[in-house]
Amino acid sequence: MTPPPTRGNEGRSRYTYRLRPSSTALSALSGEWDRCRWVWNECVARSKKAYADDESCGPARLDRMLTGARAVTPWLARGSSVLQQQVIRDFGKARARALKDVRGRVPARRRAGMPQYKKKRASLPTLNYTRRGFRLKGRRLHLAGGIVLSVVWSRELPADPTSVRVYRDAIGHWYASFVVPETFQPLPGTGAMLGVDWGVKEIATTTSDAHDLSHPAYGSKARQKLARYDRMMARRKPRRGSAPSKGYRAARTLRAKAHRKVARQRLDAGRKWAKQVVRDHDAIAVEDFRPKFLARTTMARKAADAAIGATKKALIEMGRKHGRDVRLVNPAHTTMDCGRCGARAKHALPLSERTYTCTACGATSPRDKNSARVMLVRAGLDPAGIEGVRPPGARLQEAV
């Protein structure tokens, strides 16, 4: 299964394809990664020394370091200069972001850490090629340095790629992730609107019963298998300082495959639901819910299995791709407000109370359904019918 296209930076998308490298290509990719890892670690060392000496350490200084190192090190000079220069660019971005967070006094728990050394056995190969470092010829990917890779073209690229990332996952599979300009595929109008409220029991509760997304519990179904692989790894765990055995590596691979399957099941379910929602509605009011705080609650395991963040991201990306009006709504007090009259309750509803009853207008509805209705009102998509259908003649208003 090829991972679906993921959104890169603004106006661009990523299309990822499986690679079938030969033994020669694998050896060449391993050599390029060793050189890139050396350049990265050298940048980290120079950065630490510059910080200790109260000096600057920008990309220009690191470029001069790389030029001098390639002149006296034949092993380094055999690698692609485009790839090694891109390592310096990536290091500069990571370091600049970390320094910006420190100077901006961002809390430590949310701060981007300074770039660290990449260890040989603890870091997965990732090679970033700019437009000068690759080309597509005869359905094959040609990389700088004479590396030729066979690509499993599960779909056609919508445009010429501007860059490509070649990487290996924890299982040992290689992929090529192309960055292409984003293409829009508008869908015909339906005149319908939808409010989406996120939850744990139901991943998405909407104003339309036909578009609710139930919790598939993929992680719970695979928990017994994952526990078995964890026990296998625990029994075969090598002693400190010793190389892992063949059995330990095999158990680790089985565990990684099980985790990957669960992750892909969650992503596939979320994207299929998002496509159905976007196909059936012109405007969507989405709760701007950030599920990270749930990791510190008793619902952490079930919330993680729900993959709310990935599903929300898929819905937003799908809406942009097909030209739908997707509006993010502040989730504050959504369980206290009435979706019909807008009155706010004096006290927050406990989680055990699943029915919302308005003391002002007397409206009664399921708690999550009322919150989904509040999303429509706050996004400026009201009036709407009970199923989120815009009455004839009503116009979409700009969200405040």
C-alpha positions in Angstrom: 0.0 0.0 0.0 1.4 3.4 -1.0 0.9 6.2 1.5 -1.5 8.9 0.2 -0.4 12.3 -0.8 0.5 14.5 2.2 0.5 18.2 2.3 4.0 19.8 2.4 4.3 23.6 2.6 1.8 26.1 1.4 0.7 25.6 -2.2 2.5 22.2 -2.5 1.7 18.6 -1.8 3.8 15.4 -1.3 3.2 12.2 -3.3 5.0 9.2 -1.8 5.9 6.1 -3.8 7.5 2.8 -2.9 11.0 2.1 -4.2 12.5 -1.2 -5.4 16.3 -0.5 -5.1 18.8 -3.0 -6.4 21.7 -4.2 -4.3 24.0 -1.7 -6.1 21.6 1.2 -5.4 21.3 0.1 -1.8 25.0 0.3 -1.3 25.2 3.7 -3.0 22.3 5.0 -0.9 24.0 3.7 2.3 27.2 5.5 1.3 25.4 8.8 0.6 23.7 8.6 4.0 27.0 8.0 5.8 28.4 11.1 4.2 25.3 13.2 5.0 25.3 12.0 8.6 29.0 13.0 8.9 28.2 16.5 7.5 25.2 16.8 9.9 27.3 15.7 12.9 30.1 18.1 11.9 27.6 20.9 11.7 26.4 20.1 15.2 30.0 20.1 16.6 30.8 23.4 14.9 27.6 24.9 16.2 28.3 23.8 19.8 31.8 25.2 19.6 30.6 28.5 18.1 28.1 28.8 20.9 30.8 28.1 23.5 33.1 30.8 21.9 30.1 33.2 21.5 30.5 33.2 17.7 28.1 33.0 14.8 27.6 29.8 12.9 25.5 30.4 9.9 25.1 28.4 6.6 27.8 30.5 4.9 30.4 29.4 7.5 29.3 25.8 7.3 29.5 25.9 3.5 33.1 27.0 3.7 33.7 24.1 6.1 32.2 21.6 3.7 34.2 23.0 0.8 37.4 22.6 2.7 36.5 19.1 3.9 35.7 17.9 0.4 39.0 19.2 -0.8 41.0 17.1 1.6 38.7 14.0 2.1 38.3 11.9 -1.0 35.6 9.7 0.7 33.5 12.8 1.2 34.2 14.2 -2.3 32.8 11.0 -3.9 29.4 12.0 -2.6 26.9 14.4 -4.2 27.6 18.0 -3.3 24.0 18.9 -3.9 22.9 16.5 -1.2 25.5 17.6 1.3 24.7 21.2 0.8 21.0 20.5 1.4 22.0 18.9 4.7 23.5 22.2 5.7 20.4 24.1 4.7 18.2 21.7 6.7 20.6 22.1 9.7 20.4 25.8 9.4 16.6 25.8 9.5 16.5 23.5 12.5 19.0 25.6 14.4 17.3 28.9 13.5 13.9 27.6 14.7 15.4 26.4 18.0 17.1 29.7 18.6 13.9 31.6 17.7 11.9 29.6 20.3 14.6 30.3 23.0 14.6 34.0 22.3 10.8 34.1 22.1 10.7 32.5 25.5 8.5 29.6 24.4 7.9 27.1 27.2 10.4 24.3 27.3 7.8 21.6 26.7 6.8 23.2 23.4 10.3 24.4 22.4 12.0 23.0 19.3 15.3 21.4 20.6 18.7 22.2 19.2 19.9 19.8 16.5 21.6 16.7 18.0 24.0 14.2 16.7 22.7 11.4 14.4 23.8 8.0 15.6 24.5 5.3 13.1 22.2 2.7 14.6 19.5 5.1 15.9 18.8 7.3 12.9 17.0 6.3 9.7 18.4 7.3 6.4 16.8 10.4 4.9 18.2 12.0 1.7 16.8 15.4 0.4 17.4 16.2 -3.3 16.7 19.6 -4.8 15.8 20.0 -8.5 19.5 19.9 -9.5 20.0 16.5 -7.8 17.5 14.3 -9.6 15.5 13.6 -12.7 12.8 11.3 -13.9 13.7 9.4 -17.0 12.1 6.3 -18.5 9.8 5.8 -15.4 12.9 5.6 -13.2 14.4 8.0 -10.7 17.9 9.1 -11.4 19.7 10.6 -8.4 23.0 12.6 -8.4 26.0 10.3 -8.2 24.7 7.8 -10.7 22.1 6.2 -8.5 19.1 4.7 -10.4 16.0 3.6 -8.6 12.9 1.7 -9.8 9.7 3.4 -8.6 6.3 1.7 -8.0 4.1 4.2 -9.8 0.8 3.6 -8.0 -0.5 6.9 -9.5 0.7 9.5 -11.9 2.3 12.7 -10.6 0.0 15.7 -11.3 2.9 18.0 -12.2 6.7 18.1 -12.4 8.3 17.6 -8.9 10.5 20.4 -7.5 12.3 18.2 -4.9 12.3 14.6 -3.7 13.0 13.0 -0.3 14.4 9.4 -0.4 14.1 7.7 2.9 13.9 4.3 4.6 11.3 3.4 7.3 11.7 1.3 10.4 10.9 -1.9 8.5 13.6 -1.4 5.9 11.3 -0.3 3.0 12.5 2.6 0.8 10.2 5.4 -0.4 10.5 8.5 -2.6 8.4 11.5 -1.6 8.0 14.1 -4.4 7.0 17.7 -3.8 4.7 19.0 -6.5 2.7 22.2 -6.9 -0.8 21.7 -5.4 -3.6 21.0 -7.9 -7.2 21.9 -7.3 -10.0 19.5 -8.3 -13.3 21.4 -7.7 -16.5 19.4 -7.0 -20.0 20.4 -8.0 -22.0 22.3 -5.5 -24.5 20.7 -3.2 -25.9 23.6 -1.2 -25.3 21.7 2.1 -23.3 22.6 5.2 -22.0 20.5 8.0 -20.8 21.1 11.6 -18.1 18.7 13.0 -17.4 18.1 16.7 -14.5 15.8 17.7 -14.7 13.3 20.5 -13.4 10.0 21.9 -16.4 7.7 21.9 -17.3 8.9 18.5 -14.3 10.4 16.6 -16.5 12.8 14.7 -20.1 13.8 15.5 -21.7 15.9 12.9 -25.0 17.7 12.3 -25.8 14.9 9.8 -26.3 11.4 11.2 -25.1 9.8 8.0 -21.7 11.4 8.3 -20.8 10.5 11.9 -17.5 8.7 12.2 -17.5 6.0 14.8 -14.3 4.8 16.7 -12.9 1.8 14.8 -10.5 0.8 17.6 -7.8 -0.5 15.3 -5.2 -0.2 18.1 -7.3 -2.2 20.5 -7.8 -5.0 18.0 -4.1 -5.2 17.4 -3.1 -4.9 21.1 -2.8 -8.7 21.7 -0.4 -9.1 18.8 1.6 -6.0 19.8 1.9 -7.3 23.4 3.2 -10.6 22.0 5.9 -8.9 20.0 6.8 -6.8 23.0 7.4 -10.0 25.0 9.5 -11.4 22.2 11.7 -8.3 22.2 12.0 -8.4 26.0 13.1 -12.0 26.1 15.7 -11.4 23.3 16.9 -8.0 24.5 20.7 -7.8 24.2 23.0 -6.9 27.0 24.2 -3.4 27.4 27.0 -2.8 24.9 26.2 -5.9 22.9 24.9 -6.0 19.3 21.3 -7.1 18.9 20.7 -10.7 17.9 19.0 -11.9 14.7 15.9 -12.9 16.7 15.7 -9.5 18.4 15.9 -7.7 15.1 13.2 -10.0 13.7 10.9 -9.4 16.6 11.5 -5.6 16.3 10.6 -5.8 12.6 7.3 -7.7 13.3 6.4 -5.1 15.9 7.1 -2.2 13.5 5.0 -3.9 10.8 2.1 -4.2 13.2 2.3 -0.6 14.2 2.5 0.5 10.6 -0.6 -1.5 9.7 -2.6 0.2 12.5 -1.4 3.6 11.5 -2.3 3.1 7.8 -5.8 1.7 8.8 -6.4 4.9 10.8 -5.2 7.1 8.0 -7.2 5.2 5.4 -10.5 5.4 7.4 -9.9 9.1 8.1 -9.3 10.0 4.4 -12.3 8.0 3.2 -14.6 9.8 5.7 -13.1 13.2 4.8 -13.7 12.5 1.1 -17.3 11.6 1.7 -17.9 14.7 3.8 -16.2 17.0 1.3 -18.2 15.5 -1.6 -21.5 16.0 0.1 -21.1 19.5 1.6 -20.1 23.0 0.3 -19.2 24.4 3.7 -17.8 22.6 6.7 -17.4 24.1 10.2 -14.7 22.1 12.0 -13.9 22.3 15.7 -10.3 23.5 16.0 -9.6 20.8 18.5 -6.1 20.0 19.6 -6.0 16.5 21.2 -2.5 16.7 22.6 -3.8 17.5 26.1 -5.7 14.1 26.2 -2.4 12.3 26.5 -2.3 13.4 30.2 -5.8 12.1 31.0 -7.3 8.7 31.6 -8.6 8.7 28.0 -5.1 8.8 26.6 -5.0 5.3 25.1 -8.4 5.6 23.5 -7.8 9.1 22.3 -4.5 8.1 20.7 -6.2 5.1 19.0 -8.8 7.5 17.6 -6.2 9.6 15.7 -8.3 12.8 15.9 -5.4 15.0 14.8 -4.7 12.9 11.6 -8.5 12.8 10.8 -8.8 16.6 11.2 -5.8 17.2 9.0 -7.2 14.9 6.3 -10.5 16.8 6.4 -8.8 20.2 6.0 -6.5 19.0 3.2 -9.4 17.3 1.3 -11.4 20.5 1.6 -8.6 22.6 0.2 -8.0 20.2 -2.6 -11.6 20.2 -3.8 -12.3 23.9 -3.2 -14.7 23.6 -0.3 -15.2 26.2 2.4 -13.6 24.8 5.6 -13.7 27.0 8.7 -12.0 26.3 12.0 -14.0 27.2 15.0 -12.8 28.0 18.6 -13.8 25.0 20.8 -14.2 27.0 24.0 -17.6 26.5 25.8 -19.1 24.5 22.9 -20.6 22.1 25.4 -22.2 24.9 27.4 -23.8 26.9 24.5 -27.2 26.1 23.0 -27.0 25.4 19.2 -30.6 26.8 18.7 -30.8 30.0 20.8 -27.1 30.6 21.7 -27.7 30.7 25.5 -24.8 29.6 27.7 -25.3 27.3 30.7 -24.1 28.6 34.0 -22.1 25.4 34.8 -20.0 23.1 32.6 -21.6 19.7 31.9 -19.8 16.7 33.4 -18.7 14.0 31.0 -21.2 11.6 32.4 -24.1 13.8 31.2 -24.6 13.0 27.6 -27.8 15.0 26.9 -27.9 18.8 26.6 -31.0 20.6 27.8 -31.2 24.4 27.3 -32.7 26.2 30.3 -33.6 29.2 28.0 -35.5 27.7 25.1 -36.0 24.2 26.4 -34.2 22.5 23.4 -33.0 19.0 24.2 -30.5 17.0 22.1 -27.5 14.7 22.5 -24.5 16.6 23.9 -22.2 16.1 20.9 -24.9 16.8 18.3 -25.6 20.2 20.1 -21.8 21.0 20.0 -21.7 20.2 16.2 -24.7 22.6 15.8 -22.8 25.3 17.7 -19.9 24.9 15.2 -22.2 26.0 12.4 -23.5 29.0 14.3 -20.0 30.2 15.3 -18.7 29.7 11.8 -21.4 32.0 10.4 -23.1 29.3 8.5 -26.5 29.6 10.2 -29.4 29.4 9.3 -29.2 25.8 8.4 -31.6 22.9 8.5 -31.4 20.0 11.0 -29.1 18.2 8.5 -27.1 21.2 7.8 -28.8 22.1 4.5 -28.8 25.8 3.6 -32.3 27.2 3.0 -33.0 28.6 -0.5 -31.7 32.1 -0.9 -29.3 32.0 2.1 -25.8 33.2 1.5 -22.6 32.1 3.1 -21.2 34.6 5.6 -17.6 35.3 6.4 -16.5 33.7 9.7 -15.7 36.2 12.4 
